[in-house]
Amino acid sequence: MPSTAVKAPAILPPVQDFMTTRQVAARLGITRQGVHHLIRVGKLEPLEVGGTDLRPAALLFRRADVERLAAERAATDE
């Protein structure tokens, strides 16, 4: 299956602007598998950072995107 992640640019904004898969899962109250589901259905777009032939790239998410999604989910829960 082709990757839906975007390759990270050479210069990234400050690290506090990003969240890991584990942080996203905790913020949204879902599992890490749930985060990967959100990627597959197009609700989250990860950035691939690093990685080699032997080690997969880390996935990072823009904090603003995660907060937007959290707000959308909260609005539908009301």
PyMOL Python script that loads the backbone (N, CA, C, O; Angstrom):
from pymol import cmd

cmd.read_pdbstr("""\
ATOM      1  N   MET A   1       0.851  -1.172   0.000  1.00  0.00           N
ATOM      2  CA  MET A   1       0.000   0.000   0.000  1.00  0.00           C
ATOM      3  C   MET A   1       0.899   1.237   0.000  1.00  0.00           C
ATOM      4  O   MET A   1       1.812   1.315   0.822  1.00  0.00           O
ATOM      5  N   PRO A   2       0.675   2.203  -0.888  1.00  0.00           N
ATOM      6  CA  PRO A   2       1.513   3.393  -0.934  1.00  0.00           C
ATOM      7  C   PRO A   2       1.317   4.247   0.316  1.00  0.00           C
ATOM      8  O   PRO A   2       0.240   4.283   0.911  1.00  0.00           O
ATOM      9  N   SER A   3       2.386   4.926   0.688  1.00  0.00           N
ATOM     10  CA  SER A   3       2.355   5.784   1.874  1.00  0.00           C
ATOM     11  C   SER A   3       1.538   7.027   1.585  1.00  0.00           C
ATOM     12  O   SER A   3       1.622   7.598   0.498  1.00  0.00           O
ATOM     13  N   THR A   4       0.737   7.450   2.577  1.00  0.00           N
ATOM     14  CA  THR A   4      -0.027   8.689   2.446  1.00  0.00           C
ATOM     15  C   THR A   4       0.678   9.837   3.144  1.00  0.00           C
ATOM     16  O   THR A   4       0.186  10.965   3.141  1.00  0.00           O
ATOM     17  N   ALA A   5       1.832   9.556   3.747  1.00  0.00           N
ATOM     18  CA  ALA A   5       2.556  10.574   4.489  1.00  0.00           C
ATOM     19  C   ALA A   5       3.300  11.496   3.541  1.00  0.00           C
ATOM     20  O   ALA A   5       3.652  11.118   2.424  1.00  0.00           O
ATOM     21  N   VAL A   6       3.530  12.695   4.005  1.00  0.00           N
ATOM     22  CA  VAL A   6       4.282  13.696   3.275  1.00  0.00           C
ATOM     23  C   VAL A   6       5.705  13.675   3.807  1.00  0.00           C
ATOM     24  O   VAL A   6       5.910  13.636   5.020  1.00  0.00           O
ATOM     25  N   LYS A   7       6.685  13.701   2.922  1.00  0.00           N
ATOM     26  CA  LYS A   7       8.073  13.775   3.368  1.00  0.00           C
ATOM     27  C   LYS A   7       8.306  15.150   3.990  1.00  0.00           C
ATOM     28  O   LYS A   7       7.894  16.172   3.441  1.00  0.00           O
ATOM     29  N   ALA A   8       8.962  15.158   5.125  1.00  0.00           N
ATOM     30  CA  ALA A   8       9.226  16.408   5.836  1.00  0.00           C
ATOM     31  C   ALA A   8      10.235  17.253   5.057  1.00  0.00           C
ATOM     32  O   ALA A   8      11.184  16.719   4.483  1.00  0.00           O
ATOM     33  N   PRO A   9      10.027  18.567   5.039  1.00  0.00           N
ATOM     34  CA  PRO A   9      11.007  19.441   4.404  1.00  0.00           C
ATOM     35  C   PRO A   9      12.301  19.441   5.222  1.00  0.00           C
ATOM     36  O   PRO A   9      12.317  19.018   6.378  1.00  0.00           O
ATOM     37  N   ALA A  10      13.379  19.919   4.606  1.00  0.00           N
ATOM     38  CA  ALA A  10      14.682  19.924   5.280  1.00  0.00           C
ATOM     39  C   ALA A  10      14.668  20.782   6.543  1.00  0.00           C
ATOM     40  O   ALA A  10      15.337  20.450   7.521  1.00  0.00           O
ATOM     41  N   ILE A  11      13.924  21.866   6.533  1.00  0.00           N
ATOM     42  CA  ILE A  11      13.840  22.754   7.696  1.00  0.00           C
ATOM     43  C   ILE A  11      12.417  22.690   8.233  1.00  0.00           C
ATOM     44  O   ILE A  11      11.463  23.055   7.545  1.00  0.00           O
ATOM     45  N   LEU A  12      12.286  22.223   9.468  1.00  0.00           N
ATOM     46  CA  LEU A  12      10.978  22.088  10.103  1.00  0.00           C
ATOM     47  C   LEU A  12      10.735  23.224  11.080  1.00  0.00           C
ATOM     48  O   LEU A  12      11.684  23.790  11.623  1.00  0.00           O
ATOM     49  N   PRO A  13       9.462  23.564  11.309  1.00  0.00           N
ATOM     50  CA  PRO A  13       9.138  24.507  12.373  1.00  0.00           C
ATOM     51  C   PRO A  13       9.548  23.916  13.724  1.00  0.00           C
ATOM     52  O   PRO A  13       9.932  22.748  13.787  1.00  0.00           O
ATOM     53  N   PRO A  14       9.474  24.693  14.795  1.00  0.00           N
ATOM     54  CA  PRO A  14       9.884  24.191  16.120  1.00  0.00           C
ATOM     55  C   PRO A  14       9.163  22.898  16.495  1.00  0.00           C
ATOM     56  O   PRO A  14       8.005  22.682  16.139  1.00  0.00           O
ATOM     57  N   VAL A  15       9.882  22.050  17.222  1.00  0.00           N
ATOM     58  CA  VAL A  15       9.368  20.729  17.589  1.00  0.00           C
ATOM     59  C   VAL A  15       8.065  20.818  18.374  1.00  0.00           C
ATOM     60  O   VAL A  15       7.248  19.900  18.286  1.00  0.00           O
ATOM     61  N   GLN A  16       7.838  21.876  19.131  1.00  0.00           N
ATOM     62  CA  GLN A  16       6.599  21.985  19.905  1.00  0.00           C
ATOM     63  C   GLN A  16       5.374  22.148  18.998  1.00  0.00           C
ATOM     64  O   GLN A  16       4.242  22.047  19.469  1.00  0.00           O
ATOM     65  N   ASP A  17       5.588  22.396  17.719  1.00  0.00           N
ATOM     66  CA  ASP A  17       4.478  22.503  16.766  1.00  0.00           C
ATOM     67  C   ASP A  17       4.023  21.140  16.257  1.00  0.00           C
ATOM     68  O   ASP A  17       3.085  21.057  15.464  1.00  0.00           O
ATOM     69  N   PHE A  18       4.688  20.055  16.713  1.00  0.00           N
ATOM     70  CA  PHE A  18       4.389  18.712  16.236  1.00  0.00           C
ATOM     71  C   PHE A  18       4.078  17.780  17.389  1.00  0.00           C
ATOM     72  O   PHE A  18       4.452  18.035  18.534  1.00  0.00           O
ATOM     73  N   MET A  19       3.387  16.692  17.071  1.00  0.00           N
ATOM     74  CA  MET A  19       3.045  15.669  18.051  1.00  0.00           C
ATOM     75  C   MET A  19       3.382  14.301  17.473  1.00  0.00           C
ATOM     76  O   MET A  19       3.319  14.096  16.261  1.00  0.00           O
ATOM     77  N   THR A  20       3.738  13.373  18.346  1.00  0.00           N
ATOM     78  CA  THR A  20       3.989  11.993  17.932  1.00  0.00           C
ATOM     79  C   THR A  20       2.661  11.241  17.838  1.00  0.00           C
ATOM     80  O   THR A  20       1.623  11.737  18.276  1.00  0.00           O
ATOM     81  N   THR A  21       2.708  10.050  17.268  1.00  0.00           N
ATOM     82  CA  THR A  21       1.509   9.217  17.183  1.00  0.00           C
ATOM     83  C   THR A  21       0.943   8.966  18.574  1.00  0.00           C
ATOM     84  O   THR A  21      -0.269   9.043  18.777  1.00  0.00           O
ATOM     85  N   ARG A  22       1.810   8.669  19.523  1.00  0.00           N
ATOM     86  CA  ARG A  22       1.363   8.395  20.898  1.00  0.00           C
ATOM     87  C   ARG A  22       0.693   9.632  21.519  1.00  0.00           C
ATOM     88  O   ARG A  22      -0.330   9.510  22.192  1.00  0.00           O
ATOM     89  N   GLN A  23       1.266  10.811  21.294  1.00  0.00           N
ATOM     90  CA  GLN A  23       0.677  12.042  21.825  1.00  0.00           C
ATOM     91  C   GLN A  23      -0.680  12.332  21.182  1.00  0.00           C
ATOM     92  O   GLN A  23      -1.618  12.755  21.857  1.00  0.00           O
ATOM     93  N   VAL A  24      -0.773  12.101  19.877  1.00  0.00           N
ATOM     94  CA  VAL A  24      -2.046  12.316  19.174  1.00  0.00           C
ATOM     95  C   VAL A  24      -3.110  11.375  19.738  1.00  0.00           C
ATOM     96  O   VAL A  24      -4.239  11.792  20.001  1.00  0.00           O
ATOM     97  N   ALA A  25      -2.751  10.120  19.920  1.00  0.00           N
ATOM     98  CA  ALA A  25      -3.704   9.149  20.456  1.00  0.00           C
ATOM     99  C   ALA A  25      -4.204   9.590  21.830  1.00  0.00           C
ATOM    100  O   ALA A  25      -5.401   9.534  22.109  1.00  0.00           O
ATOM    101  N   ALA A  26      -3.281  10.028  22.683  1.00  0.00           N
ATOM    102  CA  ALA A  26      -3.670  10.475  24.026  1.00  0.00           C
ATOM    103  C   ALA A  26      -4.563  11.708  23.944  1.00  0.00           C
ATOM    104  O   ALA A  26      -5.550  11.796  24.675  1.00  0.00           O
ATOM    105  N   ARG A  27      -4.243  12.652  23.082  1.00  0.00           N
ATOM    106  CA  ARG A  27      -5.025  13.893  22.964  1.00  0.00           C
ATOM    107  C   ARG A  27      -6.442  13.610  22.476  1.00  0.00           C
ATOM    108  O   ARG A  27      -7.400  14.235  22.931  1.00  0.00           O
ATOM    109  N   LEU A  28      -6.567  12.663  21.547  1.00  0.00           N
ATOM    110  CA  LEU A  28      -7.886  12.367  20.974  1.00  0.00           C
ATOM    111  C   LEU A  28      -8.631  11.274  21.737  1.00  0.00           C
ATOM    112  O   LEU A  28      -9.801  11.006  21.462  1.00  0.00           O
ATOM    113  N   GLY A  29      -7.957  10.649  22.687  1.00  0.00           N
ATOM    114  CA  GLY A  29      -8.599   9.590  23.462  1.00  0.00           C
ATOM    115  C   GLY A  29      -8.837   8.327  22.658  1.00  0.00           C
ATOM    116  O   GLY A  29      -9.847   7.645  22.834  1.00  0.00           O
ATOM    117  N   ILE A  30      -7.890   8.017  21.764  1.00  0.00           N
ATOM    118  CA  ILE A  30      -8.001   6.827  20.923  1.00  0.00           C
ATOM    119  C   ILE A  30      -6.691   6.041  21.010  1.00  0.00           C
ATOM    120  O   ILE A  30      -5.742   6.475  21.664  1.00  0.00           O
ATOM    121  N   THR A  31      -6.648   4.903  20.356  1.00  0.00           N
ATOM    122  CA  THR A  31      -5.430   4.098  20.322  1.00  0.00           C
ATOM    123  C   THR A  31      -4.524   4.583  19.194  1.00  0.00           C
ATOM    124  O   THR A  31      -4.933   5.384  18.353  1.00  0.00           O
ATOM    125  N   ARG A  32      -3.285   4.085  19.188  1.00  0.00           N
ATOM    126  CA  ARG A  32      -2.380   4.397  18.076  1.00  0.00           C
ATOM    127  C   ARG A  32      -2.929   3.822  16.775  1.00  0.00           C
ATOM    128  O   ARG A  32      -2.747   4.408  15.708  1.00  0.00           O
ATOM    129  N   GLN A  33      -3.601   2.672  16.864  1.00  0.00           N
ATOM    130  CA  GLN A  33      -4.229   2.105  15.666  1.00  0.00           C
ATOM    131  C   GLN A  33      -5.328   3.037  15.160  1.00  0.00           C
ATOM    132  O   GLN A  33      -5.543   3.157  13.953  1.00  0.00           O
ATOM    133  N   GLY A  34      -6.021   3.693  16.088  1.00  0.00           N
ATOM    134  CA  GLY A  34      -7.042   4.670  15.706  1.00  0.00           C
ATOM    135  C   GLY A  34      -6.440   5.852  14.963  1.00  0.00           C
ATOM    136  O   GLY A  34      -7.048   6.387  14.035  1.00  0.00           O
ATOM    137  N   VAL A  35      -5.244   6.259  15.372  1.00  0.00           N
ATOM    138  CA  VAL A  35      -4.548   7.345  14.673  1.00  0.00           C
ATOM    139  C   VAL A  35      -4.241   6.906  13.241  1.00  0.00           C
ATOM    140  O   VAL A  35      -4.427   7.680  12.302  1.00  0.00           O
ATOM    141  N   HIS A  36      -3.776   5.676  13.070  1.00  0.00           N
ATOM    142  CA  HIS A  36      -3.469   5.183  11.724  1.00  0.00           C
ATOM    143  C   HIS A  36      -4.739   5.075  10.882  1.00  0.00           C
ATOM    144  O   HIS A  36      -4.691   5.260   9.666  1.00  0.00           O
ATOM    145  N   HIS A  37      -5.859   4.780  11.508  1.00  0.00           N
ATOM    146  CA  HIS A  37      -7.138   4.783  10.783  1.00  0.00           C
ATOM    147  C   HIS A  37      -7.456   6.193  10.292  1.00  0.00           C
ATOM    148  O   HIS A  37      -7.887   6.369   9.152  1.00  0.00           O
ATOM    149  N   LEU A  38      -7.247   7.196  11.140  1.00  0.00           N
ATOM    150  CA  LEU A  38      -7.506   8.583  10.737  1.00  0.00           C
ATOM    151  C   LEU A  38      -6.608   8.993   9.569  1.00  0.00           C
ATOM    152  O   LEU A  38      -7.014   9.789   8.723  1.00  0.00           O
ATOM    153  N   ILE A  39      -5.397   8.455   9.525  1.00  0.00           N
ATOM    154  CA  ILE A  39      -4.517   8.715   8.381  1.00  0.00           C
ATOM    155  C   ILE A  39      -5.112   8.094   7.123  1.00  0.00           C
ATOM    156  O   ILE A  39      -5.200   8.745   6.082  1.00  0.00           O
ATOM    157  N   ARG A  40      -5.522   6.827   7.225  1.00  0.00           N
ATOM    158  CA  ARG A  40      -6.061   6.110   6.052  1.00  0.00           C
ATOM    159  C   ARG A  40      -7.297   6.782   5.482  1.00  0.00           C
ATOM    160  O   ARG A  40      -7.480   6.804   4.265  1.00  0.00           O
ATOM    161  N   VAL A  41      -8.154   7.334   6.344  1.00  0.00           N
ATOM    162  CA  VAL A  41      -9.388   7.948   5.849  1.00  0.00           C
ATOM    163  C   VAL A  41      -9.204   9.430   5.514  1.00  0.00           C
ATOM    164  O   VAL A  41     -10.158  10.108   5.132  1.00  0.00           O
ATOM    165  N   GLY A  42      -7.970   9.928   5.661  1.00  0.00           N
ATOM    166  CA  GLY A  42      -7.672  11.293   5.232  1.00  0.00           C
ATOM    167  C   GLY A  42      -7.971  12.384   6.237  1.00  0.00           C
ATOM    168  O   GLY A  42      -7.996  13.560   5.873  1.00  0.00           O
ATOM    169  N   LYS A  43      -8.200  12.029   7.493  1.00  0.00           N
ATOM    170  CA  LYS A  43      -8.492  13.051   8.508  1.00  0.00           C
ATOM    171  C   LYS A  43      -7.229  13.637   9.119  1.00  0.00           C
ATOM    172  O   LYS A  43      -7.264  14.741   9.663  1.00  0.00           O
ATOM    173  N   LEU A  44      -6.111  12.917   9.039  1.00  0.00           N
ATOM    174  CA  LEU A  44      -4.821  13.392   9.526  1.00  0.00           C
ATOM    175  C   LEU A  44      -3.769  13.131   8.464  1.00  0.00           C
ATOM    176  O   LEU A  44      -3.799  12.107   7.781  1.00  0.00           O
ATOM    177  N   GLU A  45      -2.838  14.067   8.331  1.00  0.00           N
ATOM    178  CA  GLU A  45      -1.746  13.900   7.372  1.00  0.00           C
ATOM    179  C   GLU A  45      -0.423  13.952   8.136  1.00  0.00           C
ATOM    180  O   GLU A  45      -0.042  15.005   8.646  1.00  0.00           O
ATOM    181  N   PRO A  46       0.271  12.827   8.216  1.00  0.00           N
ATOM    182  CA  PRO A  46       1.537  12.811   8.939  1.00  0.00           C
ATOM    183  C   PRO A  46       2.690  13.320   8.085  1.00  0.00           C
ATOM    184  O   PRO A  46       2.620  13.340   6.856  1.00  0.00           O
ATOM    185  N   LEU A  47       3.742  13.726   8.763  1.00  0.00           N
ATOM    186  CA  LEU A  47       5.014  14.013   8.110  1.00  0.00           C
ATOM    187  C   LEU A  47       5.955  12.873   8.455  1.00  0.00           C
ATOM    188  O   LEU A  47       6.052  12.480   9.617  1.00  0.00           O
ATOM    189  N   GLU A  48       6.647  12.340   7.461  1.00  0.00           N
ATOM    190  CA  GLU A  48       7.638  11.296   7.701  1.00  0.00           C
ATOM    191  C   GLU A  48       8.967  11.965   7.986  1.00  0.00           C
ATOM    192  O   GLU A  48       9.435  12.792   7.204  1.00  0.00           O
ATOM    193  N   VAL A  49       9.576  11.606   9.110  1.00  0.00           N
ATOM    194  CA  VAL A  49      10.856  12.192   9.498  1.00  0.00           C
ATOM    195  C   VAL A  49      11.866  11.073   9.676  1.00  0.00           C
ATOM    196  O   VAL A  49      11.629  10.115  10.411  1.00  0.00           O
ATOM    197  N   GLY A  50      12.995  11.207   8.995  1.00  0.00           N
ATOM    198  CA  GLY A  50      14.052  10.206   9.117  1.00  0.00           C
ATOM    199  C   GLY A  50      13.691   8.940   8.385  1.00  0.00           C
ATOM    200  O   GLY A  50      12.974   8.961   7.384  1.00  0.00           O
ATOM    201  N   GLY A  51      14.193   7.847   8.894  1.00  0.00           N
ATOM    202  CA  GLY A  51      13.927   6.552   8.280  1.00  0.00           C
ATOM    203  C   GLY A  51      15.027   6.148   7.322  1.00  0.00           C
ATOM    204  O   GLY A  51      15.657   6.986   6.677  1.00  0.00           O
ATOM    205  N   THR A  52      15.243   4.862   7.243  1.00  0.00           N
ATOM    206  CA  THR A  52      16.229   4.278   6.336  1.00  0.00           C
ATOM    207  C   THR A  52      15.619   3.019   5.742  1.00  0.00           C
ATOM    208  O   THR A  52      14.450   2.711   5.973  1.00  0.00           O
ATOM    209  N   ASP A  53      16.424   2.298   4.976  1.00  0.00           N
ATOM    210  CA  ASP A  53      15.948   1.020   4.428  1.00  0.00           C
ATOM    211  C   ASP A  53      15.661   0.014   5.536  1.00  0.00           C
ATOM    212  O   ASP A  53      14.825  -0.875   5.377  1.00  0.00           O
ATOM    213  N   LEU A  54      16.357   0.158   6.655  1.00  0.00           N
ATOM    214  CA  LEU A  54      16.205  -0.797   7.752  1.00  0.00           C
ATOM    215  C   LEU A  54      15.271  -0.315   8.857  1.00  0.00           C
ATOM    216  O   LEU A  54      14.813  -1.114   9.674  1.00  0.00           O
ATOM    217  N   ARG A  55      14.992   0.967   8.887  1.00  0.00           N
ATOM    218  CA  ARG A  55      14.158   1.524   9.956  1.00  0.00           C
ATOM    219  C   ARG A  55      13.125   2.476   9.347  1.00  0.00           C
ATOM    220  O   ARG A  55      13.479   3.377   8.586  1.00  0.00           O
ATOM    221  N   PRO A  56      11.858   2.273   9.681  1.00  0.00           N
ATOM    222  CA  PRO A  56      10.832   3.154   9.101  1.00  0.00           C
ATOM    223  C   PRO A  56      10.939   4.577   9.646  1.00  0.00           C
ATOM    224  O   PRO A  56      11.477   4.807  10.729  1.00  0.00           O
ATOM    225  N   ALA A  57      10.427   5.497   8.892  1.00  0.00           N
ATOM    226  CA  ALA A  57      10.412   6.901   9.307  1.00  0.00           C
ATOM    227  C   ALA A  57       9.461   7.090  10.483  1.00  0.00           C
ATOM    228  O   ALA A  57       8.469   6.374  10.620  1.00  0.00           O
ATOM    229  N   ALA A  58       9.778   8.060  11.323  1.00  0.00           N
ATOM    230  CA  ALA A  58       8.866   8.439  12.396  1.00  0.00           C
ATOM    231  C   ALA A  58       7.750   9.290  11.790  1.00  0.00           C
ATOM    232  O   ALA A  58       7.976  10.031  10.834  1.00  0.00           O
ATOM    233  N   LEU A  59       6.565   9.180  12.344  1.00  0.00           N
ATOM    234  CA  LEU A  59       5.448   9.998  11.889  1.00  0.00           C
ATOM    235  C   LEU A  59       5.224  11.110  12.897  1.00  0.00           C
ATOM    236  O   LEU A  59       5.110  10.864  14.097  1.00  0.00           O
ATOM    237  N   LEU A  60       5.164  12.318  12.404  1.00  0.00           N
ATOM    238  CA  LEU A  60       4.840  13.476  13.238  1.00  0.00           C
ATOM    239  C   LEU A  60       3.604  14.142  12.652  1.00  0.00           C
ATOM    240  O   LEU A  60       3.345  14.066  11.451  1.00  0.00           O
ATOM    241  N   PHE A  61       2.847  14.795  13.527  1.00  0.00           N
ATOM    242  CA  PHE A  61       1.604  15.447  13.128  1.00  0.00           C
ATOM    243  C   PHE A  61       1.633  16.897  13.576  1.00  0.00           C
ATOM    244  O   PHE A  61       2.114  17.208  14.666  1.00  0.00           O
ATOM    245  N   ARG A  62       1.122  17.774  12.742  1.00  0.00           N
ATOM    246  CA  ARG A  62       1.050  19.193  13.114  1.00  0.00           C
ATOM    247  C   ARG A  62       0.058  19.352  14.265  1.00  0.00           C
ATOM    248  O   ARG A  62      -1.086  18.906  14.185  1.00  0.00           O
ATOM    249  N   ARG A  63       0.519  19.992  15.327  1.00  0.00           N
ATOM    250  CA  ARG A  63      -0.319  20.198  16.512  1.00  0.00           C
ATOM    251  C   ARG A  63      -1.620  20.918  16.129  1.00  0.00           C
ATOM    252  O   ARG A  63      -2.684  20.581  16.648  1.00  0.00           O
ATOM    253  N   ALA A  64      -1.546  21.897  15.235  1.00  0.00           N
ATOM    254  CA  ALA A  64      -2.745  22.636  14.828  1.00  0.00           C
ATOM    255  C   ALA A  64      -3.769  21.710  14.172  1.00  0.00           C
ATOM    256  O   ALA A  64      -4.971  21.864  14.388  1.00  0.00           O
ATOM    257  N   ASP A  65      -3.299  20.743  13.367  1.00  0.00           N
ATOM    258  CA  ASP A  65      -4.217  19.789  12.729  1.00  0.00           C
ATOM    259  C   ASP A  65      -4.897  18.903  13.769  1.00  0.00           C
ATOM    260  O   ASP A  65      -6.090  18.616  13.677  1.00  0.00           O
ATOM    261  N   VAL A  66      -4.112  18.473  14.764  1.00  0.00           N
ATOM    262  CA  VAL A  66      -4.661  17.606  15.813  1.00  0.00           C
ATOM    263  C   VAL A  66      -5.684  18.381  16.645  1.00  0.00           C
ATOM    264  O   VAL A  66      -6.745  17.850  16.971  1.00  0.00           O
ATOM    265  N   GLU A  67      -5.378  19.613  16.983  1.00  0.00           N
ATOM    266  CA  GLU A  67      -6.309  20.418  17.776  1.00  0.00           C
ATOM    267  C   GLU A  67      -7.594  20.711  17.002  1.00  0.00           C
ATOM    268  O   GLU A  67      -8.679  20.739  17.582  1.00  0.00           O
ATOM    269  N   ARG A  68      -7.468  20.928  15.687  1.00  0.00           N
ATOM    270  CA  ARG A  68      -8.652  21.130  14.840  1.00  0.00           C
ATOM    271  C   ARG A  68      -9.530  19.883  14.861  1.00  0.00           C
ATOM    272  O   ARG A  68     -10.749  19.973  15.009  1.00  0.00           O
ATOM    273  N   LEU A  69      -8.904  18.727  14.713  1.00  0.00           N
ATOM    274  CA  LEU A  69      -9.637  17.470  14.725  1.00  0.00           C
ATOM    275  C   LEU A  69     -10.276  17.229  16.094  1.00  0.00           C
ATOM    276  O   LEU A  69     -11.412  16.761  16.173  1.00  0.00           O
ATOM    277  N   ALA A  70      -9.560  17.544  17.163  1.00  0.00           N
ATOM    278  CA  ALA A  70     -10.112  17.384  18.516  1.00  0.00           C
ATOM    279  C   ALA A  70     -11.340  18.277  18.693  1.00  0.00           C
ATOM    280  O   ALA A  70     -12.333  17.853  19.285  1.00  0.00           O
ATOM    281  N   ALA A  71     -11.281  19.499  18.187  1.00  0.00           N
ATOM    282  CA  ALA A  71     -12.423  20.418  18.285  1.00  0.00           C
ATOM    283  C   ALA A  71     -13.612  19.900  17.476  1.00  0.00           C
ATOM    284  O   ALA A  71     -14.755  19.989  17.924  1.00  0.00           O
ATOM    285  N   GLU A  72     -13.344  19.362  16.290  1.00  0.00           N
ATOM    286  CA  GLU A  72     -14.417  18.796  15.465  1.00  0.00           C
ATOM    287  C   GLU A  72     -15.076  17.622  16.173  1.00  0.00           C
ATOM    288  O   GLU A  72     -16.301  17.494  16.174  1.00  0.00           O
ATOM    289  N   ARG A  73     -14.252  16.761  16.780  1.00  0.00           N
ATOM    290  CA  ARG A  73     -14.787  15.595  17.478  1.00  0.00           C
ATOM    291  C   ARG A  73     -15.589  16.025  18.697  1.00  0.00           C
ATOM    292  O   ARG A  73     -16.620  15.424  18.997  1.00  0.00           O
ATOM    293  N   ALA A  74     -15.139  17.048  19.401  1.00  0.00           N
ATOM    294  CA  ALA A  74     -15.861  17.553  20.574  1.00  0.00           C
ATOM    295  C   ALA A  74     -17.208  18.145  20.161  1.00  0.00           C
ATOM    296  O   ALA A  74     -18.207  17.974  20.858  1.00  0.00           O
ATOM    297  N   ALA A  75     -17.228  18.842  19.021  1.00  0.00           N
ATOM    298  CA  ALA A  75     -18.474  19.452  18.541  1.00  0.00           C
ATOM    299  C   ALA A  75     -19.506  18.394  18.168  1.00  0.00           C
ATOM    300  O   ALA A  75     -20.703  18.594  18.375  1.00  0.00           O
ATOM    301  N   THR A  76     -19.047  17.264  17.616  1.00  0.00           N
ATOM    302  CA  THR A  76     -19.993  16.209  17.245  1.00  0.00           C
ATOM    303  C   THR A  76     -20.454  15.405  18.460  1.00  0.00           C
ATOM    304  O   THR A  76     -21.485  14.735  18.406  1.00  0.00           O
ATOM    305  N   ASP A  77     -19.696  15.470  19.555  1.00  0.00           N
ATOM    306  CA  ASP A  77     -20.070  14.767  20.778  1.00  0.00           C
ATOM    307  C   ASP A  77     -21.124  15.534  21.580  1.00  0.00           C
ATOM    308  O   ASP A  77     -21.787  14.967  22.447  1.00  0.00           O
ATOM    309  N   GLU A  78     -21.269  16.813  21.285  1.00  0.00           N
ATOM    310  CA  GLU A  78     -22.210  17.641  22.063  1.00  0.00           C
ATOM    311  C   GLU A  78     -23.644  17.391  21.667  1.00  0.00           C
ATOM    312  O   GLU A  78     -24.555  18.004  22.223  1.00  0.00           O
TER     313      GLU A  78
END
""", "prot")
cmd.dss("prot")
cmd.show_as("cartoon", "prot")
cmd.util.cbc("prot")
cmd.orient("prot")
